[in-house]
Amino acid sequence: MTASTDSTYDSAMAPSRALQAGPATSGKALEIGDGFRALAFREKDFGGAMDPLVLVDHHRMTRPTFGAHPHAGLSAVSLLFEDSKGRFHNRDSLGNDFDLMPGDLYWLQAGSGVIHDESPRPGSHIHGLQVFVNLPSAARKSRPTSLHVGAAEIPIHEDTGCRVRVVLGESSGIAGRESPALPMTILDGHIDANATFTHQLKEQESAWIYAVGGELRLAIQGREIHLLPGQSIALAGNSPDVPLRLTNPRAEQVHFALFAAKPINEAFVQKGPFVMDSAADIARVEADYASGKLGNLT
């Protein structure tokens, strides 16, 4: 998926790593054709605190939109929510050709470059997150690889009033799969009225939390933050392990997503589906794509 804007980021511009919580940020409406609608979040909206995330699109997709497209220098991650309907056809130049189902995750670590295509099968309604995750500079030219985690493989934390899927990483003593790139925890959860879920942020981790639906209240280190539906916040810091409490203050069930990982803290340049160290590297990978060096779909 290539719904993205271009940006240049330098870690020197980022805020200091004492625990910081920027303002709640609403996604920007994004529509492409008549089959793709999204709320879009970009790293520049968070002053570097979203690191290692580059962008997140909360999308609903009902028709093929992007066609086959390249990626390089990043990981392209698709998280399908459980209320998706139908099948999401996934193909890439690694030879993968299968359907993602509701609740699945697909992590494509593009590294030196791949060709990718995702599109709903006829009659399908895909609801989920498309995420670009940065790679450390040393991994930008690595061999591409991928990870598919089916919904049935994802462990679930269930407690009074909450149900949280540990899509990747670890939470509440439950371990999910590990990403093929940098360590990251991804949670996809629901909290009932007046219930609370607590996730332990590890030392030096940043976190991006998103209220997919419903109102969410966050409490961390004596601070309280409110997110309305469609709002997100980035937390950055190097404090010791610290609990993050997520509470639903309303009668309507809240649906949230949480991404947590150590920031990379490296400068990068993004142009569409590419993330590289410099504009010259972007030009090189564009030339590789034009000449067919990134492979093809069979």
C-alpha positions in Angstrom: 0.0 0.0 0.0 1.4 3.4 -0.9 -0.9 6.0 0.6 1.9 8.2 2.0 3.5 11.6 2.0 7.2 12.4 1.6 9.3 13.6 4.5 12.8 14.2 5.8 13.5 13.5 9.5 16.5 14.2 11.6 16.7 12.8 15.2 18.4 16.0 16.2 15.0 17.7 15.7 13.3 15.2 18.1 12.4 16.2 21.6 14.6 15.0 24.5 13.8 11.5 25.6 12.5 12.3 29.1 9.0 11.0 29.1 6.9 13.2 26.8 3.3 13.1 25.7 2.4 15.4 22.9 -1.1 16.6 22.3 -3.8 14.2 21.1 -3.6 14.1 17.3 -6.5 13.5 15.0 -6.0 11.6 11.7 -6.3 13.4 8.5 -8.9 12.2 6.1 -7.5 10.4 3.0 -9.5 9.1 0.1 -8.2 7.4 -3.0 -10.7 6.4 -5.7 -14.0 5.0 -4.5 -12.6 2.0 -2.6 -10.1 3.4 -0.1 -10.8 5.7 2.9 -8.5 6.3 5.7 -7.4 8.5 8.7 -3.7 9.2 8.1 -1.0 9.8 10.7 2.5 10.8 9.8 5.7 11.0 11.9 6.1 14.7 11.3 2.8 15.2 13.2 4.5 13.9 16.4 7.8 15.7 16.4 9.8 12.4 16.2 8.0 10.8 19.2 6.4 8.2 16.8 9.8 6.7 16.0 10.2 4.0 14.8 6.8 4.4 13.1 6.9 6.5 9.9 3.2 6.4 9.1 -0.1 4.8 10.0 -3.2 4.7 7.9 -6.4 3.5 9.6 -8.2 2.4 6.5 -11.3 0.8 5.1 -10.7 -0.8 1.7 -13.3 -2.3 -0.6 -11.7 -2.3 -4.0 -8.2 -2.8 -5.5 -6.6 0.6 -5.2 -2.8 0.7 -5.4 -1.7 -2.1 -7.7 1.7 -3.7 -7.6 4.2 -1.2 -6.0 7.7 -1.2 -4.6 9.0 -0.9 -1.0 12.6 -0.5 0.2 14.3 0.6 3.4 11.4 -0.1 5.7 8.9 -2.7 6.9 5.3 -2.5 5.5 3.0 -3.9 8.1 -0.7 -4.8 7.6 -2.9 -5.4 10.6 -6.4 -6.5 9.8 -9.0 -5.9 12.5 -11.3 -8.8 13.4 -14.4 -7.0 12.0 -13.0 -7.1 8.5 -15.2 -9.1 6.1 -13.8 -11.4 3.4 -10.3 -11.9 2.1 -7.4 -9.6 1.5 -5.2 -10.9 -1.4 -1.5 -10.5 -0.6 1.3 -11.0 -3.2 4.9 -10.0 -3.2 8.2 -10.7 -5.1 9.3 -13.1 -2.3 6.9 -15.6 -3.8 4.1 -15.1 -1.3 0.6 -15.4 -2.8 -2.2 -16.0 -0.3 -5.2 -14.3 1.3 -5.0 -12.5 4.6 -8.1 -13.1 6.8 -9.8 -11.0 9.5 -7.5 -10.6 12.5 -4.3 -11.5 10.5 -1.0 -9.6 10.5 1.5 -9.5 7.6 4.9 -7.9 8.2 6.9 -7.3 5.0 10.5 -6.3 5.8 11.4 -4.8 2.5 15.1 -4.2 3.2 16.9 -3.8 -0.2 13.6 -3.8 -2.1 10.5 -5.8 -2.9 7.4 -5.6 -5.1 4.1 -5.9 -3.2 0.4 -5.9 -3.9 -2.6 -6.1 -1.6 -6.2 -5.9 -2.7 -9.6 -7.0 -1.4 -11.2 -10.0 -3.0 -14.6 -9.1 -4.7 -17.2 -8.3 -2.0 -14.7 -8.0 0.8 -14.5 -5.1 3.2 -11.1 -4.7 4.8 -10.7 -2.7 8.0 -7.3 -2.3 9.5 -4.0 -0.5 9.9 -1.3 -0.1 7.3 2.0 0.9 9.0 5.4 1.9 7.7 8.1 0.9 10.3 11.5 2.4 9.9 14.6 0.2 9.7 18.0 1.1 11.2 20.4 2.4 8.5 22.5 -0.8 8.7 19.4 -2.9 7.8 18.2 -0.9 4.8 20.1 -3.1 2.3 19.3 -6.4 4.1 17.6 -9.3 2.3 13.8 -8.9 2.3 11.8 -11.2 4.5 8.3 -11.6 5.7 6.1 -12.8 8.6 2.4 -13.9 8.4 0.6 -14.4 11.7 -2.9 -15.8 11.4 -5.6 -14.7 13.7 -5.8 -18.2 15.3 -2.1 -17.9 16.3 -2.4 -14.6 18.1 -2.6 -15.1 22.0 -5.3 -13.1 23.8 -5.3 -11.5 27.2 -8.7 -11.6 28.8 -9.6 -10.1 32.1 -12.7 -8.4 33.6 -14.0 -6.1 30.9 -11.1 -6.3 28.5 -9.9 -8.5 25.6 -6.5 -7.7 24.1 -4.8 -9.5 21.3 -1.0 -9.7 21.7 -0.3 -9.5 18.0 3.4 -9.2 18.4 5.7 -8.9 21.4 4.7 -9.3 25.0 2.1 -7.9 27.4 0.5 -9.0 30.7 2.9 -12.0 30.8 1.7 -13.2 27.4 4.2 -13.6 24.5 3.2 -13.3 20.9 5.4 -13.8 17.8 8.5 -11.7 17.3 8.8 -9.3 14.4 11.4 -10.1 11.7 12.9 -6.7 12.2 13.3 -4.6 15.3 11.6 -5.8 18.5 8.1 -4.4 18.8 4.9 -5.0 20.7 1.6 -4.6 18.9 -1.7 -4.8 20.8 -5.2 -4.8 19.4 -7.7 -4.5 22.2 -11.3 -3.9 23.4 -12.2 -2.4 26.8 -15.8 -2.4 28.2 -17.3 0.4 30.1 -15.3 1.5 33.2 -12.8 -1.3 32.8 -9.1 -0.9 32.7 -6.2 -2.6 31.0 -2.5 -2.0 32.0 0.5 -2.5 29.7 4.0 -2.2 31.0 6.2 0.0 28.9 9.8 -1.2 28.9 12.8 1.1 29.6 13.6 3.4 26.6 10.5 2.3 24.7 8.3 4.8 22.8 4.6 4.1 22.3 1.9 5.1 19.9 -1.6 4.6 21.1 -4.7 5.0 18.9 -8.4 5.2 19.8 -9.8 3.2 16.9 -13.3 3.5 18.2 -14.7 4.9 21.5 -13.1 7.2 24.0 -9.9 6.2 25.7 -8.3 7.5 28.9 -4.6 7.0 29.5 -2.7 7.3 32.8 1.0 7.2 33.0 3.4 8.6 35.7 0.6 10.7 37.2 -0.5 12.2 34.0 -3.9 11.6 32.4 -4.6 11.9 28.7 -8.0 11.6 26.9 -8.3 10.3 23.3 -11.5 10.7 21.3 -12.3 8.3 18.5 -9.8 8.7 15.7 -7.2 10.4 17.9 -3.7 9.1 18.8 -0.8 10.1 20.9 2.9 9.3 20.9 4.9 8.8 24.2 8.6 9.1 24.1 11.0 8.6 27.0 13.8 6.7 28.7 12.3 6.2 32.1 12.5 2.8 33.8 9.7 0.3 33.1 6.5 2.2 33.7 2.8 1.0 33.7 0.5 2.6 31.1 -3.2 2.3 32.2 -5.9 2.4 29.6 -9.4 2.9 30.8 -12.8 3.2 29.1 -14.8 6.0 30.8 -17.9 5.6 28.6 -20.7 3.1 28.2 -19.6 2.4 24.6 -16.9 -0.3 24.2 -13.5 1.2 23.2 -11.3 -0.3 20.6 -7.6 0.6 20.7 -4.3 -0.2 19.1 -0.9 0.2 20.7 2.6 0.0 19.2 5.7 0.0 21.5 9.4 -0.2 20.5 12.7 1.5 21.2 13.2 4.4 18.9 15.9 4.2 16.2 17.0 7.8 16.6 18.5 8.1 13.1 18.0 10.6 10.3 16.0 9.4 7.3 14.4 10.5 4.1 11.0 9.2 2.9 9.7 9.4 -0.6 6.4 7.5 -1.0 7.1 3.8 -0.4 10.9 4.2 0.2 12.8 5.2 3.3 16.5 5.8 2.9 19.4 7.6 4.5 19.6 10.3 1.8 18.1 11.6 -1.3 20.9 10.0 -3.3 19.9 6.6 -1.8 16.3 7.3 -2.8 17.4 8.0 -6.4 19.4 4.8 -6.5 16.5 2.6 -5.3 14.1 4.4 -7.8 16.6 3.4 -10.5 16.7 -0.1 -9.3 12.9 -0.3 -9.4 12.8 1.1 -12.9 15.3 -1.4 -14.1 13.5 -4.4 -12.6 16.1 -5.1 -9.9 13.5 -5.2 -7.1 11.9 -8.4 -8.6 8.4 -9.0 -9.9 5.1 -10.7 -9.1 4.7 -14.1 -10.5 
